[in-house]
Amino acid sequence: MARTGSTKEEIKTYIISEFGYDLSRNCDEIRPDYHHVETCQKTVPEAITAFIEGTDFEDVIRTAVSLGGDCDTLTCIAGGMAEAFYGVPAEIAEEGRKRLPDDMRTVLDAFQENRHYTKVYRTDWKAEPMPEKHDTFTLERHFSSEELQRLKAGHIPEEMEDKWFWYMENMRLYAHRSWTGICIFIVDISPDTNKHMVTVNREPEQYSCESTEEDCQTLNMLLDYWTKAQYDYYSEWLGETYNTLVKSGQIKPPREVIKETLENEMIDGLDYQGIKALMFAEGGAMGCPGEIRLFSLEDDKVYLRKNNFAYGNFEMDRFVEHFKPMQTLDYEMFGNLVHIEDGWQFIDLGVGNQILMTDELYEEFKKSIENKRPPEIYQMFEDEILRIIQNM
């Protein structure tokens, strides 16, 4: 549980309910009468309490030692929990390693190399400190237990396109550029609140961004990649490159999509010139009978408006009075087209579902539906139409 993101309170509650240990006393109450006892019943609860009360890895160790009793055993138990929860600070790990004899170092290295759960440390890669010129902001984000475990494991770059080295110490995530070791972000993760304090590099020669909003977007994008079951550094690199090109104006980002209900009050004021596609289902159609979906491009934004005229929620006849392509559309049973307005295309999805779209949109859309049957098109048409209009 300590490795997978559970809070200390969750760990404590589970131990009490599952194993029946008495964890009601705090360390101040334990110390006065505590003495050397070799039984687990008189050692494990005290070690768990030291872990619960400690504020970081070192504090857990010091708290456990301060209790006395079977001190070496107690501190090993508390320290094992603290390592899983916080990680071991690099300076403590390095100092501890120096004090081991050569044969024990060999055993330790073999264990680290072959164990299932591997953890990256500060000393595993070049890692420069955060410069004095920096800023802070709050990131609101929920991390699942699995996502926290992946962040705690850290990452060592493997290829040239692999641009980031990250590791965690005491629930603090450090993110460094792989080529230079420059520290860009430090995130103090707080699973209990889902509000995390972020320190960001503001040294212009090291990191050019000056916008907290952009920093938040960048960090969220990175965390999306870093918390996946399999980190895809190449896709992350492409995403970061894309954002850089958008920021510099070399490419245009996809248009914003706005989804809303198609209300009767909108009919007289709709931008009918901006309509790019219309899906409508007859009253007896399979799927959603009476449904209408309107795809429009207005003020450089994409609108998807929906309603259902079969339920009396939308006045379809009044809408048709304003929209000429629907006035002149004529088709027979089974979707055989008789007539359609110039500049428009007709697609029969079968069982009473049809699409109208502009020639411009159809030229791209037909590539997506090539060799697809009407039921397959029905499943994907909305997302595909939105994608095309976003990038027109």
C-alpha positions as CSV (number, residue, x, y, z in Angstrom):
1,M,0.0,0.0,0.0
2,A,2.9,2.4,0.8
3,R,4.3,1.8,-2.7
4,T,1.0,2.2,-4.6
5,G,-0.2,5.6,-3.3
6,S,-2.3,4.8,-0.2
7,T,-2.3,7.5,2.5
8,K,-0.9,6.8,5.9
9,E,-4.4,6.9,7.4
10,E,-5.6,4.3,4.8
11,I,-2.6,2.1,5.7
12,K,-3.3,2.4,9.4
13,T,-7.0,1.6,9.0
14,Y,-6.2,-1.5,6.9
15,I,-3.7,-2.8,9.4
16,I,-6.1,-2.4,12.3
17,S,-9.0,-4.1,10.5
18,E,-7.0,-6.9,8.9
19,F,-4.5,-7.8,11.7
20,G,-6.1,-6.4,14.8
21,Y,-3.0,-4.4,16.0
22,D,-3.6,-1.7,18.6
23,L,-2.3,1.5,17.1
24,S,-4.2,3.8,19.4
25,R,-1.1,5.1,21.2
26,N,1.2,7.8,19.8
27,C,5.0,7.8,20.2
28,D,5.0,10.1,23.2
29,E,2.7,7.7,25.0
30,I,4.9,4.7,24.0
31,R,8.3,6.0,25.1
32,P,8.0,6.2,28.9
33,D,7.3,2.5,29.6
34,Y,8.7,0.9,26.5
35,H,11.5,-1.6,26.9
36,H,13.3,-4.4,25.0
37,V,10.7,-7.0,24.0
38,E,11.5,-9.5,21.1
39,T,7.9,-10.4,20.3
40,C,6.3,-9.0,17.2
41,Q,3.1,-8.1,19.2
42,K,5.3,-5.6,21.1
43,T,7.5,-4.4,18.3
44,V,5.5,-4.2,15.0
45,P,2.8,-1.8,16.3
46,E,5.4,0.5,17.7
47,A,7.3,0.5,14.3
48,I,4.1,1.2,12.4
49,T,3.3,4.1,14.8
50,A,6.8,5.6,14.2
51,F,6.2,5.3,10.4
52,I,2.7,7.0,10.7
53,E,4.1,9.9,12.8
54,G,7.3,10.5,10.8
55,T,7.3,13.3,8.3
56,D,9.9,12.0,5.9
57,F,12.3,9.1,5.5
58,E,14.9,10.4,7.9
59,D,12.3,11.5,10.5
60,V,10.8,8.0,10.5
61,I,14.2,6.5,11.3
62,R,14.9,9.0,14.0
63,T,11.4,8.6,15.5
64,A,11.8,4.8,15.6
65,V,15.3,4.9,17.2
66,S,13.9,7.3,19.8
67,L,11.4,4.7,21.0
68,G,14.1,2.4,22.3
69,G,13.1,-1.2,22.9
70,D,14.3,-3.8,20.3
71,C,15.6,-0.8,18.4
72,D,17.4,-2.4,15.5
73,T,14.4,-4.6,14.6
74,L,11.9,-1.9,15.2
75,T,13.8,0.6,13.0
76,C,14.2,-1.9,10.2
77,I,10.4,-2.4,10.1
78,A,9.7,1.3,10.2
79,G,12.4,2.1,7.7
80,G,11.1,-0.5,5.2
81,M,7.7,1.2,5.3
82,A,9.3,4.6,5.0
83,E,11.3,3.5,2.0
84,A,8.2,2.3,0.2
85,F,6.3,5.4,1.1
86,Y,8.9,8.2,0.7
87,G,11.9,6.6,-1.1
88,V,15.4,7.0,0.4
89,P,17.1,10.4,-0.1
90,A,20.1,10.0,-2.4
91,E,22.6,11.3,0.1
92,I,21.4,8.8,2.8
93,A,21.5,5.9,0.3
94,E,25.0,6.9,-0.9
95,E,26.3,7.2,2.6
96,G,24.8,3.9,3.6
97,R,26.3,2.2,0.6
98,K,29.8,3.5,1.5
99,R,29.6,1.8,4.9
100,L,28.9,-1.6,3.4
101,P,31.7,-4.1,2.8
102,D,32.4,-5.1,-0.8
103,D,30.7,-8.4,-0.6
104,M,27.5,-6.8,0.7
105,R,27.6,-4.2,-2.0
106,T,27.7,-7.0,-4.6
107,V,24.6,-8.6,-3.0
108,L,22.8,-5.2,-2.9
109,D,23.6,-4.5,-6.6
110,A,22.4,-8.0,-7.7
111,F,19.2,-7.5,-5.7
112,Q,18.5,-4.1,-7.2
113,E,19.2,-5.4,-10.7
114,N,16.8,-8.4,-10.4
115,R,14.0,-7.2,-8.2
116,H,10.6,-6.6,-9.8
117,Y,10.2,-3.1,-8.3
118,T,13.1,-0.8,-9.3
119,K,13.6,2.7,-8.2
120,V,15.6,5.6,-9.7
121,Y,17.7,7.8,-7.5
122,R,19.2,11.3,-7.9
123,T,22.6,9.9,-8.4
124,D,21.6,7.7,-11.4
125,W,21.8,10.6,-13.8
126,K,23.1,14.2,-14.1
127,A,20.8,16.3,-11.9
128,E,21.4,20.0,-11.4
129,P,19.7,21.9,-8.5
130,M,16.8,24.2,-9.0
131,P,18.2,27.7,-9.6
132,E,17.5,30.5,-7.2
133,K,15.3,32.2,-9.8
134,H,12.1,30.1,-9.7
135,D,8.4,30.4,-9.2
136,T,5.7,28.3,-7.6
137,F,2.1,27.4,-8.5
138,T,-0.5,24.9,-7.4
139,L,-1.4,21.9,-9.7
140,E,-4.7,20.3,-9.1
141,R,-4.7,16.6,-10.2
142,H,-5.7,13.2,-8.9
143,F,-3.2,10.4,-9.0
144,S,-4.3,6.8,-8.7
145,S,-2.3,4.3,-6.7
146,E,-0.9,2.8,-9.9
147,E,0.1,6.2,-11.2
148,L,1.9,7.1,-8.0
149,Q,3.8,3.9,-8.1
150,R,5.0,4.7,-11.6
151,L,6.2,8.1,-10.6
152,K,7.9,6.7,-7.5
153,A,9.8,4.3,-9.7
154,G,11.3,7.2,-11.7
155,H,12.9,7.1,-15.2
156,I,16.4,7.0,-16.6
157,P,16.6,8.2,-20.2
158,E,17.5,5.5,-22.8
159,E,17.5,7.3,-26.2
160,M,18.3,10.7,-27.6
161,E,14.6,11.5,-28.0
162,D,14.1,10.6,-24.3
163,K,14.1,14.1,-23.0
164,W,13.4,13.7,-19.3
165,F,15.0,12.2,-16.2
166,W,12.7,12.0,-13.1
167,Y,12.9,10.5,-9.6
168,M,11.1,10.9,-6.3
169,E,12.3,11.6,-2.8
170,N,9.9,11.9,0.1
171,M,6.8,12.4,-2.1
172,R,8.7,15.1,-4.0
173,L,9.0,14.6,-7.7
174,Y,12.1,16.1,-9.5
175,A,12.0,16.5,-13.3
176,H,15.3,17.2,-15.1
177,R,16.1,17.7,-18.8
178,S,18.1,14.6,-19.8
179,W,20.7,16.2,-22.0
180,T,21.7,19.0,-19.5
181,G,20.5,17.8,-16.1
182,I,18.7,21.1,-15.7
183,C,15.9,20.9,-13.1
184,I,12.7,22.3,-14.6
185,F,10.0,21.1,-12.2
186,I,9.8,20.0,-8.6
187,V,6.3,18.7,-7.5
188,D,5.4,18.2,-3.9
189,I,2.8,15.6,-4.3
190,S,-0.1,15.6,-1.8
191,P,-2.4,12.6,-2.5
192,D,-4.7,13.6,0.4
193,T,-5.7,16.9,-1.1
194,N,-5.0,16.5,-4.9
195,K,-3.4,19.9,-4.7
196,H,0.3,19.8,-5.4
197,M,2.8,22.6,-5.0
198,V,5.0,23.0,-8.1
199,T,8.3,24.8,-8.2
200,V,9.3,25.8,-11.7
201,N,12.6,27.0,-13.2
202,R,12.5,30.7,-14.2
203,E,16.1,31.1,-15.3
204,P,15.7,32.3,-18.9
205,E,18.9,30.7,-20.1
206,Q,17.7,27.3,-18.9
207,Y,13.9,27.5,-19.4
208,S,12.2,30.0,-21.6
209,C,8.6,29.7,-20.6
210,E,7.3,32.6,-18.4
211,S,3.6,31.6,-18.3
212,T,2.2,29.6,-15.3
213,E,-0.8,28.6,-17.4
214,E,1.6,27.1,-20.1
215,D,3.7,25.5,-17.3
216,C,0.6,23.8,-15.9
217,Q,-0.4,22.5,-19.4
218,T,3.1,21.2,-20.1
219,L,3.4,19.5,-16.7
220,N,0.0,17.9,-17.0
221,M,0.9,16.6,-20.5
222,L,4.2,15.2,-19.1
223,L,2.4,13.5,-16.2
224,D,-0.1,12.0,-18.6
225,Y,2.8,10.2,-20.3
226,W,4.8,9.4,-17.2
227,T,2.0,7.7,-15.4
228,K,1.0,5.4,-18.3
229,A,1.6,1.6,-17.8
230,Q,4.3,1.8,-20.5
231,Y,6.1,5.2,-20.8
232,D,6.2,6.2,-24.5
233,Y,8.9,8.8,-24.6
234,Y,8.8,9.1,-28.4
235,S,5.1,10.1,-28.4
236,E,5.8,12.4,-25.5
237,W,8.7,14.0,-27.5
238,L,6.3,14.4,-30.5
239,G,3.7,16.0,-28.2
240,E,6.2,18.4,-26.7
241,T,7.5,19.3,-30.2
242,Y,4.0,19.9,-31.4
243,N,3.2,22.3,-28.6
244,T,6.4,24.2,-29.3
245,L,5.4,24.6,-32.9
246,V,2.0,25.8,-31.9
247,K,3.4,28.3,-29.5
248,S,5.8,29.7,-32.1
249,G,2.9,30.0,-34.7
250,Q,4.5,27.6,-37.1
251,I,1.4,25.3,-37.0
252,K,-2.2,26.0,-36.1
253,P,-3.8,24.0,-33.2
254,P,-7.1,22.2,-33.7
255,R,-10.2,24.4,-33.2
256,E,-12.0,24.3,-29.9
257,V,-15.1,22.0,-29.9
258,I,-18.3,23.2,-28.1
259,K,-21.1,20.8,-27.4
260,E,-24.6,22.1,-26.6
261,T,-28.3,21.3,-26.9
262,L,-29.9,22.5,-30.1
263,E,-32.8,24.6,-28.7
264,N,-35.9,25.8,-30.6
265,E,-34.9,29.4,-29.6
266,M,-31.7,29.0,-31.7
267,I,-33.5,28.2,-35.0
268,D,-34.1,31.8,-36.2
269,G,-30.6,32.9,-35.2
270,L,-28.4,30.0,-36.3
271,D,-25.5,30.7,-38.7
272,Y,-26.8,28.4,-41.5
273,Q,-23.8,29.3,-43.7
274,G,-21.5,27.7,-41.0
275,I,-23.3,24.3,-41.0
276,K,-20.8,21.7,-42.4
277,A,-22.8,18.5,-41.7
278,L,-26.1,17.3,-40.4
279,M,-27.0,13.8,-39.1
280,F,-30.7,13.1,-38.7
281,A,-32.6,9.9,-37.8
282,E,-36.2,9.4,-39.0
283,G,-38.9,8.8,-36.4
284,G,-38.8,5.0,-36.8
285,A,-35.0,4.7,-37.2
286,M,-32.8,2.3,-35.4
287,G,-30.5,3.7,-32.8
288,C,-31.8,7.1,-31.7
289,P,-35.1,7.7,-33.7
290,G,-35.7,11.4,-34.2
291,E,-32.2,12.5,-33.3
292,I,-30.6,15.5,-35.0
293,R,-26.9,16.4,-34.8
294,L,-25.7,19.6,-36.3
295,F,-22.0,20.3,-37.0
296,S,-21.1,23.9,-37.5
297,L,-18.0,26.1,-37.9
298,E,-18.6,29.6,-36.3
299,D,-16.1,32.2,-35.3
300,D,-13.3,29.7,-35.7
301,K,-14.9,27.3,-33.2
302,V,-16.6,23.9,-33.9
303,Y,-20.1,23.5,-32.6
304,L,-21.9,20.2,-32.1
305,R,-25.6,20.7,-31.3
306,K,-28.0,17.8,-30.6
307,N,-31.7,17.3,-29.9
308,N,-34.5,15.0,-30.7
309,F,-37.6,16.1,-32.7
310,A,-39.4,12.7,-32.2
311,Y,-39.9,13.5,-28.5
312,G,-41.2,17.0,-29.3
313,N,-38.0,18.6,-28.0
314,F,-37.2,20.3,-31.3
315,E,-39.3,21.8,-34.2
316,M,-37.7,20.1,-37.1
317,D,-40.1,21.6,-39.7
318,R,-39.3,25.1,-38.6
319,F,-35.5,24.3,-38.9
320,V,-36.0,22.9,-42.4
321,E,-37.6,26.2,-43.5
322,H,-34.3,27.9,-42.8
323,F,-32.0,25.2,-44.2
324,K,-32.2,24.8,-47.9
325,P,-30.3,21.5,-48.3
326,M,-33.0,19.8,-46.3
327,Q,-35.7,21.5,-48.3
328,T,-34.5,20.1,-51.6
329,L,-33.2,16.7,-50.4
330,D,-35.1,13.8,-51.9
331,Y,-34.3,10.1,-51.4
332,E,-36.1,6.8,-51.7
333,M,-36.5,3.9,-49.4
334,F,-33.2,2.2,-48.5
335,G,-31.3,5.5,-49.0
336,N,-31.4,5.7,-52.8
337,L,-30.6,9.4,-53.5
338,V,-32.9,11.2,-55.9
339,H,-31.8,14.9,-55.5
340,I,-29.5,16.9,-53.3
341,E,-28.5,20.6,-53.2
342,D,-25.3,21.5,-55.1
343,G,-22.3,21.5,-52.9
344,W,-23.6,18.8,-50.6
345,Q,-23.3,15.1,-50.3
346,F,-25.6,12.4,-48.9
347,I,-24.6,9.4,-46.9
348,D,-27.1,6.7,-45.9
349,L,-26.2,5.0,-42.7
350,G,-29.0,2.5,-43.0
351,V,-32.2,1.8,-41.0
352,G,-33.4,5.4,-41.2
353,N,-30.2,7.3,-40.3
354,Q,-28.7,9.8,-42.8
355,I,-25.9,12.4,-43.1
356,L,-25.7,15.5,-45.1
357,M,-22.3,17.2,-45.5
358,T,-20.6,19.8,-47.6
359,D,-18.4,18.7,-50.6
360,E,-15.4,20.1,-48.8
361,L,-16.0,18.0,-45.7
362,Y,-16.9,14.9,-47.8
363,E,-13.6,14.9,-49.7
364,E,-11.8,14.1,-46.4
365,F,-14.5,12.1,-44.8
366,K,-14.7,9.5,-47.6
367,K,-11.1,8.6,-47.0
368,S,-12.1,7.6,-43.4
369,I,-15.1,5.5,-44.4
370,E,-13.5,3.6,-47.3
371,N,-14.4,-0.1,-47.2
372,K,-16.5,0.5,-44.1
373,R,-20.1,-0.8,-43.8
374,P,-22.9,1.6,-42.6
375,P,-23.0,0.2,-39.0
376,E,-19.2,0.9,-38.7
377,I,-19.7,4.4,-40.1
378,Y,-22.5,5.0,-37.6
379,Q,-20.1,4.2,-34.7
380,M,-17.4,6.6,-35.8
381,F,-18.9,9.4,-37.9
382,E,-19.3,12.0,-35.0
383,D,-15.7,11.9,-33.9
384,E,-14.4,11.9,-37.5
385,I,-16.5,14.8,-38.6
386,L,-15.4,16.8,-35.5
387,R,-11.8,16.0,-36.2
388,I,-12.0,17.1,-39.9
389,I,-13.8,20.4,-39.1
390,Q,-11.3,21.1,-36.3
391,N,-8.4,21.0,-38.8
392,M,-10.1,22.5,-41.9
